[in-house]
Amino acid sequence: MAGNVNHDYHILEPDIWPLVGSFSALTFTSGMVLSFYPEQFGAASNIVIWAGLAGLIATFFFWFRNVTMEAQAGDHTPVVQLHMRYGMILFIASEVMFFVGWFWSFFDFALFPDPLAYDAAAGTTTALNTLVGGTEMPKGEFIPQGMEVLDPFSLPLLNTLILLCSGTTVTWAHHSLIHGDREGLKQGLWATIALGALFSGVQAYEYGVAPFGFGGNTYSSAFYMATGFHGFHVLIGTIFLAVCLYRAYIGHFTSRQHFGFEAAAWYWHFVDVVWLFLFIAVYVWGGWGAQYH
């Protein structure tokens, strides 16, 4: 009969928030473009940016609230949950490719330095510099001679240990949930959130004491872009887990239905793995290159 549900899929009700989110994203990006021309648009660009950002935050809150209400109403059938997992896997895959781009640029700058390099001190673009071991090197080479870099076995190693520990605590929380231990779930989430916040604090301090700034050479630019975007992902993951902690306290998750938390755990493990590659490539390998320049 018409109107009877005879499938395992969830047909969404009409919702205004996807439309609001689309226009908010357009508003936000338009404001960013306007900010490139402060003489013409001035404070107007800031108004557009903040209006778009406010719309995006509202969309996140209300749209995610609707998804949570659908889950509590039983609309997330096993088929729906499976497809949500597919969606999260594709999202993480896209994030992997995002970081592949930063690693690609890092190794391209390191292994194939451009013979034309920008000299920040002189403000000019120069050709080849001096002979080093019989090979001409660019003046703005990847790690300039005498440049001091961060010791990988001080703050970076500490942050590596912090993230590795956070991977164990989020796994503890997950296993506790599966076995019906809600107190273990909450304790594991609290520990993971605390470790994520500690990581962000250590990274902020590291940036403050770093012996080089953002510009001046390709190494510093690649360093801050790669590690900075990872730090942003840690911040997002920490917020993700904090929302899961709130939902755990109000009893949303069960041992059989907890994809919201599972997605957060997947994302957190992805952040952990990316950091290991960053630590090895950017800090250890890059630091070794500067030491034996």
DRENKEMAR-519682 format. One record per residue (C-alpha): residue in three letters; y negated, z, x. Coordinates in nm, 2 decimals. Layout:
REM DRENKEMAR-519682
+-----+--------+--------+--------+
!   r !      v !      w !      u !
+-----+--------+--------+--------+
! ala !      Y !      Z !      X !
...
+-----+--------+--------+--------+
//
This chain:
REM DRENKEMAR-519682
+-----+--------+--------+--------+
!   r !      v !      w !      u !
+-----+--------+--------+--------+
! met !   0.00 !   0.00 !   0.00 !
! ala !  -0.36 !  -0.06 !   0.11 !
! gly !  -0.51 !   0.24 !   0.28 !
! asn !  -0.18 !   0.39 !   0.39 !
! val !  -0.15 !   0.45 !   0.76 !
! asn !   0.17 !   0.30 !   0.88 !
! his !   0.11 !   0.29 !   1.26 !
! asp !   0.05 !   0.53 !   1.54 !
! tyr !  -0.30 !   0.41 !   1.63 !
! his !  -0.62 !   0.59 !   1.55 !
! ile !  -0.88 !   0.37 !   1.37 !
! leu !  -1.22 !   0.51 !   1.47 !
! glu !  -1.49 !   0.59 !   1.21 !
! pro !  -1.82 !   0.42 !   1.24 !
! asp !  -2.03 !   0.60 !   1.50 !
! ile !  -2.39 !   0.55 !   1.62 !
! trp !  -2.34 !   0.70 !   1.96 !
! pro !  -2.21 !   0.40 !   2.14 !
! leu !  -2.52 !   0.21 !   2.03 !
! val !  -2.74 !   0.50 !   2.13 !
! gly !  -2.57 !   0.51 !   2.47 !
! ser !  -2.62 !   0.14 !   2.52 !
! phe !  -2.99 !   0.15 !   2.45 !
! ser !  -3.03 !   0.46 !   2.65 !
! ala !  -2.87 !   0.30 !   2.95 !
! leu !  -3.10 !   0.00 !   2.91 !
! thr !  -3.40 !   0.23 !   2.89 !
! phe !  -3.30 !   0.43 !   3.19 !
! thr !  -3.24 !   0.12 !   3.41 !
! ser !  -3.56 !  -0.04 !   3.29 !
! gly !  -3.75 !   0.27 !   3.39 !
! met !  -3.59 !   0.26 !   3.74 !
! val !  -3.71 !  -0.10 !   3.77 !
! leu !  -4.06 !  -0.01 !   3.66 !
! ser !  -4.07 !   0.27 !   3.91 !
! phe !  -4.05 !   0.00 !   4.19 !
! tyr !  -4.41 !  -0.09 !   4.09 !
! pro !  -4.60 !   0.24 !   4.07 !
! glu !  -4.94 !   0.06 !   4.10 !
! gln !  -4.89 !  -0.13 !   3.78 !
! phe !  -4.69 !   0.12 !   3.57 !
! gly !  -4.76 !   0.46 !   3.72 !
! ala !  -4.65 !   0.75 !   3.51 !
! ala !  -4.51 !   0.52 !   3.24 !
! ser !  -4.20 !   0.45 !   3.44 !
! asn !  -4.13 !   0.83 !   3.46 !
! ile !  -4.15 !   0.85 !   3.08 !
! val !  -3.91 !   0.56 !   3.03 !
! ile !  -3.67 !   0.71 !   3.29 !
! trp !  -3.66 !   1.05 !   3.13 !
! ala !  -3.63 !   0.91 !   2.78 !
! gly !  -3.33 !   0.70 !   2.88 !
! leu !  -3.18 !   1.00 !   3.06 !
! ala !  -3.22 !   1.22 !   2.76 !
! gly !  -3.05 !   0.96 !   2.54 !
! leu !  -2.76 !   0.94 !   2.79 !
! ile !  -2.71 !   1.31 !   2.80 !
! ala !  -2.72 !   1.33 !   2.42 !
! thr !  -2.46 !   1.05 !   2.40 !
! phe !  -2.23 !   1.23 !   2.65 !
! phe !  -2.25 !   1.55 !   2.45 !
! phe !  -2.21 !   1.42 !   2.10 !
! trp !  -1.97 !   1.13 !   2.18 !
! phe !  -1.74 !   1.36 !   2.38 !
! arg !  -1.77 !   1.62 !   2.10 !
! asn !  -1.65 !   1.36 !   1.85 !
! val !  -1.35 !   1.27 !   2.07 !
! thr !  -1.26 !   1.64 !   2.10 !
! met !  -1.28 !   1.68 !   1.72 !
! glu !  -1.05 !   1.38 !   1.68 !
! ala !  -0.80 !   1.55 !   1.92 !
! gln !  -0.81 !   1.87 !   1.73 !
! ala !  -0.76 !   1.69 !   1.40 !
! gly !  -0.44 !   1.53 !   1.53 !
! asp !  -0.57 !   1.18 !   1.56 !
! his !  -0.46 !   1.15 !   1.93 !
! thr !  -0.10 !   1.05 !   1.87 !
! pro !   0.14 !   0.99 !   2.16 !
! val !   0.04 !   0.62 !   2.16 !
! val !  -0.33 !   0.70 !   2.16 !
! gln !  -0.28 !   0.95 !   2.45 !
! leu !  -0.09 !   0.69 !   2.65 !
! his !  -0.37 !   0.44 !   2.62 !
! met !  -0.62 !   0.71 !   2.71 !
! arg !  -0.42 !   0.76 !   3.03 !
! tyr !  -0.43 !   0.39 !   3.10 !
! gly !  -0.81 !   0.40 !   3.05 !
! met !  -0.84 !   0.69 !   3.30 !
! ile !  -0.62 !   0.52 !   3.55 !
! leu !  -0.84 !   0.21 !   3.53 !
! phe !  -1.15 !   0.42 !   3.57 !
! ile !  -1.02 !   0.59 !   3.88 !
! ala !  -0.91 !   0.25 !   4.01 !
! ser !  -1.27 !   0.13 !   3.97 !
! glu !  -1.39 !   0.43 !   4.16 !
! val !  -1.15 !   0.36 !   4.44 !
! met !  -1.30 !   0.01 !   4.47 !
! phe !  -1.65 !   0.16 !   4.47 !
! phe !  -1.56 !   0.37 !   4.78 !
! val !  -1.37 !   0.08 !   4.94 !
! gly !  -1.71 !  -0.09 !   4.95 !
! trp !  -1.86 !   0.20 !   5.15 !
! phe !  -1.57 !   0.21 !   5.39 !
! trp !  -1.59 !  -0.17 !   5.43 !
! ser !  -1.96 !  -0.15 !   5.52 !
! phe !  -1.89 !   0.15 !   5.76 !
! phe !  -1.62 !  -0.03 !   5.95 !
! asp !  -1.81 !  -0.36 !   5.94 !
! phe !  -2.11 !  -0.20 !   6.10 !
! ala !  -1.90 !  -0.02 !   6.35 !
! leu !  -1.67 !  -0.30 !   6.46 !
! phe !  -1.89 !  -0.60 !   6.42 !
! pro !  -2.25 !  -0.49 !   6.50 !
! asp !  -2.51 !  -0.75 !   6.40 !
! pro !  -2.67 !  -0.91 !   6.71 !
! leu !  -3.01 !  -0.88 !   6.53 !
! ala !  -3.08 !  -0.52 !   6.47 !
! tyr !  -3.38 !  -0.33 !   6.33 !
! asp !  -3.55 !  -0.08 !   6.57 !
! ala !  -3.70 !   0.19 !   6.35 !
! ala !  -3.91 !   0.34 !   6.63 !
! ala !  -4.08 !   0.01 !   6.72 !
! gly !  -4.07 !  -0.13 !   6.36 !
! thr !  -3.94 !  -0.46 !   6.48 !
! thr !  -3.63 !  -0.67 !   6.46 !
! thr !  -3.50 !  -0.74 !   6.81 !
! ala !  -3.23 !  -0.96 !   6.96 !
! leu !  -2.98 !  -0.85 !   7.22 !
! asn !  -3.05 !  -0.54 !   7.44 !
! thr !  -2.87 !  -0.46 !   7.76 !
! leu !  -2.54 !  -0.53 !   7.92 !
! val !  -2.28 !  -0.26 !   7.86 !
! gly !  -1.95 !  -0.32 !   8.03 !
! gly !  -2.03 !  -0.69 !   8.06 !
! thr !  -2.10 !  -0.72 !   7.68 !
! glu !  -2.44 !  -0.76 !   7.52 !
! met !  -2.51 !  -0.49 !   7.27 !
! pro !  -2.77 !  -0.49 !   6.99 !
! lys !  -3.06 !  -0.26 !   7.03 !
! gly !  -3.00 !  -0.10 !   6.69 !
! glu !  -2.63 !  -0.06 !   6.75 !
! phe !  -2.41 !   0.14 !   6.51 !
! ile !  -2.43 !   0.46 !   6.71 !
! pro !  -2.72 !   0.43 !   6.95 !
! gln !  -2.68 !   0.57 !   7.30 !
! gly !  -2.76 !   0.94 !   7.32 !
! met !  -2.75 !   0.99 !   6.94 !
! glu !  -2.62 !   1.33 !   6.84 !
! val !  -2.38 !   1.34 !   6.55 !
! leu !  -2.22 !   1.63 !   6.35 !
! asp !  -1.92 !   1.81 !   6.50 !
! pro !  -1.63 !   1.71 !   6.27 !
! phe !  -1.45 !   2.04 !   6.34 !
! ser !  -1.73 !   2.27 !   6.22 !
! leu !  -1.88 !   2.23 !   5.87 !
! pro !  -1.69 !   1.91 !   5.79 !
! leu !  -1.36 !   2.07 !   5.86 !
! leu !  -1.46 !   2.38 !   5.66 !
! asn !  -1.54 !   2.15 !   5.36 !
! thr !  -1.20 !   1.98 !   5.41 !
! leu !  -1.02 !   2.31 !   5.38 !
! ile !  -1.22 !   2.40 !   5.08 !
! leu !  -1.13 !   2.08 !   4.90 !
! leu !  -0.77 !   2.11 !   4.99 !
! cys !  -0.76 !   2.46 !   4.85 !
! ser !  -0.93 !   2.34 !   4.53 !
! gly !  -0.65 !   2.08 !   4.49 !
! thr !  -0.40 !   2.36 !   4.49 !
! thr !  -0.59 !   2.58 !   4.25 !
! val !  -0.64 !   2.29 !   3.99 !
! thr !  -0.26 !   2.22 !   4.02 !
! trp !  -0.20 !   2.59 !   3.96 !
! ala !  -0.41 !   2.57 !   3.65 !
! his !  -0.22 !   2.27 !   3.53 !
! his !   0.12 !   2.42 !   3.58 !
! ser !   0.00 !   2.74 !   3.41 !
! leu !  -0.10 !   2.54 !   3.10 !
! ile !   0.23 !   2.35 !   3.09 !
! his !   0.42 !   2.68 !   3.09 !
! gly !   0.20 !   2.85 !   2.83 !
! asp !   0.01 !   3.08 !   3.08 !
! arg !  -0.34 !   3.06 !   2.95 !
! glu !  -0.47 !   3.33 !   3.18 !
! gly !  -0.34 !   3.14 !   3.48 !
! leu !  -0.51 !   2.83 !   3.34 !
! lys !  -0.84 !   3.01 !   3.33 !
! gln !  -0.80 !   3.17 !   3.67 !
! gly !  -0.71 !   2.84 !   3.83 !
! leu !  -1.01 !   2.67 !   3.67 !
! trp !  -1.24 !   2.94 !   3.78 !
! ala !  -1.12 !   2.92 !   4.14 !
! thr !  -1.14 !   2.54 !   4.14 !
! ile !  -1.50 !   2.54 !   4.00 !
! ala !  -1.60 !   2.81 !   4.26 !
! leu !  -1.45 !   2.60 !   4.54 !
! gly !  -1.63 !   2.29 !   4.42 !
! ala !  -1.96 !   2.47 !   4.41 !
! leu !  -1.90 !   2.61 !   4.75 !
! phe !  -1.83 !   2.26 !   4.88 !
! ser !  -2.16 !   2.13 !   4.74 !
! gly !  -2.34 !   2.42 !   4.90 !
! val !  -2.19 !   2.37 !   5.24 !
! gln !  -2.27 !   1.99 !   5.22 !
! ala !  -2.63 !   2.06 !   5.13 !
! tyr !  -2.66 !   2.30 !   5.43 !
! glu !  -2.49 !   2.04 !   5.65 !
! tyr !  -2.75 !   1.78 !   5.54 !
! gly !  -3.02 !   2.03 !   5.62 !
! val !  -2.90 !   2.09 !   5.98 !
! ala !  -2.79 !   1.74 !   6.05 !
! pro !  -2.94 !   1.61 !   6.38 !
! phe !  -3.03 !   1.27 !   6.23 !
! gly !  -3.20 !   1.15 !   5.92 !
! phe !  -3.12 !   0.88 !   5.67 !
! gly !  -3.28 !   0.58 !   5.83 !
! gly !  -3.31 !   0.45 !   6.18 !
! asn !  -2.97 !   0.30 !   6.24 !
! thr !  -2.67 !   0.18 !   6.04 !
! tyr !  -2.45 !   0.48 !   6.12 !
! ser !  -2.69 !   0.73 !   5.96 !
! ser !  -2.74 !   0.51 !   5.66 !
! ala !  -2.36 !   0.45 !   5.61 !
! phe !  -2.30 !   0.83 !   5.67 !
! tyr !  -2.54 !   0.95 !   5.40 !
! met !  -2.45 !   0.68 !   5.15 !
! ala !  -2.08 !   0.74 !   5.17 !
! thr !  -2.08 !   1.12 !   5.20 !
! gly !  -2.37 !   1.15 !   4.95 !
! phe !  -2.19 !   0.95 !   4.68 !
! his !  -1.88 !   1.16 !   4.74 !
! gly !  -2.09 !   1.48 !   4.70 !
! phe !  -2.22 !   1.34 !   4.37 !
! his !  -1.86 !   1.29 !   4.26 !
! val !  -1.78 !   1.64 !   4.35 !
! leu !  -2.07 !   1.76 !   4.14 !
! ile !  -1.95 !   1.55 !   3.84 !
! gly !  -1.59 !   1.68 !   3.88 !
! thr !  -1.72 !   2.04 !   3.89 !
! ile !  -1.90 !   1.98 !   3.56 !
! phe !  -1.59 !   1.81 !   3.42 !
! leu !  -1.38 !   2.12 !   3.51 !
! ala !  -1.64 !   2.36 !   3.38 !
! val !  -1.62 !   2.18 !   3.04 !
! cys !  -1.24 !   2.22 !   3.05 !
! leu !  -1.28 !   2.59 !   3.13 !
! tyr !  -1.50 !   2.63 !   2.82 !
! arg !  -1.25 !   2.45 !   2.61 !
! ala !  -0.97 !   2.67 !   2.75 !
! tyr !  -1.15 !   2.98 !   2.64 !
! ile !  -1.19 !   2.85 !   2.28 !
! gly !  -0.82 !   2.75 !   2.27 !
! his !  -0.84 !   2.37 !   2.27 !
! phe !  -0.56 !   2.29 !   2.51 !
! thr !  -0.19 !   2.33 !   2.44 !
! ser !   0.11 !   2.27 !   2.66 !
! arg !   0.19 !   1.94 !   2.49 !
! gln !  -0.17 !   1.81 !   2.43 !
! his !  -0.42 !   1.86 !   2.70 !
! phe !  -0.53 !   1.51 !   2.82 !
! gly !  -0.89 !   1.62 !   2.86 !
! phe !  -0.79 !   1.87 !   3.13 !
! glu !  -0.53 !   1.63 !   3.28 !
! ala !  -0.80 !   1.37 !   3.32 !
! ala !  -1.02 !   1.62 !   3.50 !
! ala !  -0.73 !   1.71 !   3.73 !
! trp !  -0.67 !   1.35 !   3.82 !
! tyr !  -1.03 !   1.30 !   3.89 !
! trp !  -1.04 !   1.60 !   4.11 !
! his !  -0.74 !   1.49 !   4.31 !
! phe !  -0.90 !   1.15 !   4.36 !
! val !  -1.21 !   1.33 !   4.50 !
! asp !  -0.99 !   1.52 !   4.74 !
! val !  -0.81 !   1.21 !   4.87 !
! val !  -1.14 !   1.02 !   4.92 !
! trp !  -1.28 !   1.31 !   5.12 !
! leu !  -0.98 !   1.31 !   5.36 !
! phe !  -1.05 !   0.94 !   5.43 !
! leu !  -1.42 !   1.02 !   5.48 !
! phe !  -1.34 !   1.31 !   5.71 !
! ile !  -1.11 !   1.10 !   5.93 !
! ala !  -1.32 !   0.78 !   5.94 !
! val !  -1.68 !   0.90 !   5.92 !
! tyr !  -1.67 !   1.24 !   6.09 !
! val !  -1.38 !   1.23 !   6.33 !
! trp !  -1.36 !   0.86 !   6.43 !
! gly !  -1.74 !   0.82 !   6.41 !
! gly !  -1.80 !   1.14 !   6.61 !
! trp !  -1.54 !   1.02 !   6.87 !
! gly !  -1.73 !   0.69 !   6.90 !
! ala !  -2.06 !   0.87 !   6.96 !
! gln !  -1.90 !   1.11 !   7.22 !
! tyr !  -1.74 !   0.82 !   7.42 !
! his !  -2.02 !   0.57 !   7.38 !
+-----+--------+--------+--------+
//
